[in-house]
Amino acid sequence: MRVVVVGAGLSGLMAARRIATQNHEVVVLDKGRSTGGRCATRRIGNAVVDHGAQFFTARSDEFATIAGEWMRAGVAMEWCRGFSDNDGHPRMCGAHGMTSITKYLAQGLDVRCSTMVFSIERASDGWGVRLDDGRELLTDVVVVTCPIPQTMSLLANTDLSIPDGIRTIDYDKTIAALVVVNGDTNVPQPGGVQNGDDTFSFIADNKQKGISPERALTFHCNPAFSEMHWWNDEATTHDLVMQLAAPWLGAATVTEHQPKRWRMATPKTTWRERCWSTQGIILAGDAFAGPRVEGAVLSGLAAADVVLAS
Ligand SMILES: Cc1cc2nc3c(=O)[nH]c(=O)nc-3n(C[C@H](O)[C@H](O)[C@H](O)COP(=O)(O)OP(=O)(O)OC[C@H]3O[C@@H](n4cnc5c(N)ncnc54)[C@H](O)[C@@H]3O)c2cc1C
């Protein structure tokens, strides 16, 4: 069977790996320059900064087993067991940033980055996946793992009837700042602060976390702040975020700072099942099995099971 997976984030890669074990012809397409999607790691000089997902937990035994495999492969590690206190539950992260995990998952797969899908339309025999350079890939099955608004636009020229509960899924926005510093900051051990004030939903010290040789902080503004300032001038908003970050930076000297914006950070609602499928089109991603790393992984695996059962 020919299978095209749209998206080389966790969901798409997990789906592709499972499908590929059964000797199907699987191609993964992603518009990004590298794998990972919302698991994103940026290098700023010598600093390594996670700017999407910061860490993950394992709520299900199924995902705990997978996380254990990643740890044994050396691509994930335990960061801590709580941020303000130790609740005993591991918070894990990529060993060299979150993209360590997706780079590992992509090994051995036909993953084509910098490849933007423009539309998905019916072909005489299956589906045609049209790329933005005009080329078309013909396939029997398409697994689409983009955030839902992007998925809907790819499928706009089909006659598929997608339930309202999926079509209308909207996402919280995240405005972020990535800040490289010299010296100690006011971010306490273990280097993560959840909802520490009225602006930031998460602050990470990537050095304390263990992924960066240089001290570099990630500031994620909470959904309310991000929504309120989303349409404002980006430079003005970034200046404001830097002012609001100052108490956390303490006496450290800022050597570099960059803005980052996630228009579709996390789904506000999720579909009741781990994926949705019809006629060779399977929709998956964190909008299905939960708005987090674990949900994306479990949704990708569920999508693979649907493909393999067809
Ligand atoms: C700021 C932020 C903080 C977060 N923090 C956490 C956290 O601490 N813990 C946690 O568990 N989760 C967190 N999350 C959520 C987590 O990152 C996501 O749930 C998970 O990464 C989603 O994976 P996915 O594969 O479903 O989607 P994605 O990672 O979004 O993958 C979809 C892929 O599709 C690609 N794509 C989209 N359109 C096209 C197209 N037209 N053509 C080709 N490719 C396309 C994209 O480039 C992307 O790579 C956070 C997310 C954000 C943004």
The ligand as an SDF file (V2000), in Angstrom:
LIG
                    3D

 53 58  0  0  0  0  0  0  0  0999 V2000
    4.6780   26.6340   22.9960 C   0  0  0  0  0  0  0  0  0  0  0  0
    4.2690   25.2060   23.1970 C   0  0  0  0  0  0  0  0  0  0  0  0
    4.5300   24.5800   24.4160 C   0  0  0  0  0  0  0  0  0  0  0  0
    4.1670   23.2550   24.6330 C   0  0  0  0  0  0  0  0  0  0  0  0
    4.4980   22.6600   25.7830 N   0  0  0  0  0  0  0  0  0  0  0  0
    4.2590   21.3420   25.9450 C   0  0  0  0  0  0  0  0  0  0  0  0
    4.7710   20.6420   27.0670 C   0  0  0  0  0  0  0  0  0  0  0  0
    5.5230   21.2030   27.8730 O   0  0  0  0  0  0  0  0  0  0  0  0
    4.4410   19.3170   27.2090 N   0  0  0  0  0  0  0  0  0  0  0  0
    3.6780   18.6550   26.2770 C   0  0  0  0  0  0  0  0  0  0  0  0
    3.4380   17.4610   26.4540 O   0  0  0  0  0  0  0  0  0  0  0  0
    3.2280   19.2880   25.1810 N   0  0  0  0  0  0  0  0  0  0  0  0
    3.5070   20.6020   24.9790 C   0  0  0  0  0  0  0  0  0  0  0  0
    3.0970   21.2410   23.8370 N   0  0  0  0  0  0  0  0  0  0  0  0
    2.2550   20.5070   22.8920 C   0  0  0  0  0  0  0  0  0  0  0  0
    3.0830   19.5510   22.0060 C   0  0  0  0  0  0  0  0  0  0  0  0
    4.1600   20.2500   21.4460 O   0  0  0  0  0  0  0  0  0  0  0  0
    2.1730   19.0320   20.9160 C   0  0  0  0  0  0  0  0  0  0  0  0
    1.0510   18.4080   21.5190 O   0  0  0  0  0  0  0  0  0  0  0  0
    2.8240   18.0120   19.9880 C   0  0  0  0  0  0  0  0  0  0  0  0
    4.1450   18.3520   19.6800 O   0  0  0  0  0  0  0  0  0  0  0  0
    1.9600   17.9390   18.7320 C   0  0  0  0  0  0  0  0  0  0  0  0
    2.5130   16.9940   17.8270 O   0  0  0  0  0  0  0  0  0  0  0  0
    1.7300   16.7120   16.4460 P   0  0  0  0  0  0  0  0  0  0  0  0
    2.5430   15.7400   15.6940 O   0  0  0  0  0  0  0  0  0  0  0  0
    0.3040   16.3990   16.7400 O   0  0  0  0  0  0  0  0  0  0  0  0
    1.6810   18.1310   15.6900 O   0  0  0  0  0  0  0  0  0  0  0  0
    2.8710   19.0220   15.1550 P   0  0  0  0  0  0  0  0  0  0  0  0
    4.0820   18.8630   15.9930 O   0  0  0  0  0  0  0  0  0  0  0  0
    2.3100   20.3960   14.9920 O   0  0  0  0  0  0  0  0  0  0  0  0
    3.2000   18.3980   13.7310 O   0  0  0  0  0  0  0  0  0  0  0  0
    2.4630   18.7560   12.5830 C   0  0  0  0  0  0  0  0  0  0  0  0
    3.4500   18.9480   11.4420 C   0  0  0  0  0  0  0  0  0  0  0  0
    2.7100   19.2040   10.2510 O   0  0  0  0  0  0  0  0  0  0  0  0
    3.4820   20.0670    9.4630 C   0  0  0  0  0  0  0  0  0  0  0  0
    2.6100   20.7130    8.4860 N   0  0  0  0  0  0  0  0  0  0  0  0
    1.5670   21.5460    8.7350 C   0  0  0  0  0  0  0  0  0  0  0  0
    1.0050   21.9270    7.5670 N   0  0  0  0  0  0  0  0  0  0  0  0
    1.7180   21.3150    6.5910 C   0  0  0  0  0  0  0  0  0  0  0  0
    1.6380   21.3200    5.1590 C   0  0  0  0  0  0  0  0  0  0  0  0
    0.7020   22.0300    4.5250 N   0  0  0  0  0  0  0  0  0  0  0  0
    2.5240   20.6060    4.4610 N   0  0  0  0  0  0  0  0  0  0  0  0
    3.4870   19.8850    5.0920 C   0  0  0  0  0  0  0  0  0  0  0  0
    3.6110   19.8400    6.4330 N   0  0  0  0  0  0  0  0  0  0  0  0
    2.7390   20.5360    7.1640 C   0  0  0  0  0  0  0  0  0  0  0  0
    4.0900   21.0310   10.4580 C   0  0  0  0  0  0  0  0  0  0  0  0
    5.2520   21.6660    9.9200 O   0  0  0  0  0  0  0  0  0  0  0  0
    4.3820   20.1290   11.6350 C   0  0  0  0  0  0  0  0  0  0  0  0
    5.7230   19.6910   11.6370 O   0  0  0  0  0  0  0  0  0  0  0  0
    3.4780   22.5480   23.6000 C   0  0  0  0  0  0  0  0  0  0  0  0
    3.2480   23.1690   22.3720 C   0  0  0  0  0  0  0  0  0  0  0  0
    3.6620   24.4660   22.1650 C   0  0  0  0  0  0  0  0  0  0  0  0
    3.4670   25.1000   20.8090 C   0  0  0  0  0  0  0  0  0  0  0  0
  1  2  1  0
  2  3  1  0
  2 52  2  0
  3  4  2  0
  4  5  1  0
  4 50  1  0
  5  6  2  0
  6  7  1  0
  6 13  1  0
  7  8  2  0
  7  9  1  0
  9 10  1  0
 10 11  2  0
 10 12  1  0
 12 13  2  0
 13 14  1  0
 14 15  1  0
 14 50  1  0
 15 16  1  0
 16 17  1  0
 16 18  1  0
 18 19  1  0
 18 20  1  0
 20 21  1  0
 20 22  1  0
 22 23  1  0
 23 24  1  0
 24 25  2  0
 24 26  1  0
 24 27  1  0
 27 28  1  0
 28 29  2  0
 28 30  1  0
 28 31  1  0
 31 32  1  0
 32 33  1  0
 33 34  1  0
 33 48  1  0
 34 35  1  0
 35 36  1  0
 35 46  1  0
 36 37  1  0
 36 45  1  0
 37 38  2  0
 38 39  1  0
 39 40  1  0
 39 45  2  0
 40 41  1  0
 40 42  2  0
 42 43  1  0
 43 44  2  0
 44 45  1  0
 46 47  1  0
 46 48  1  0
 48 49  1  0
 50 51  2  0
 51 52  1  0
 52 53  1  0
M  END
$$$$
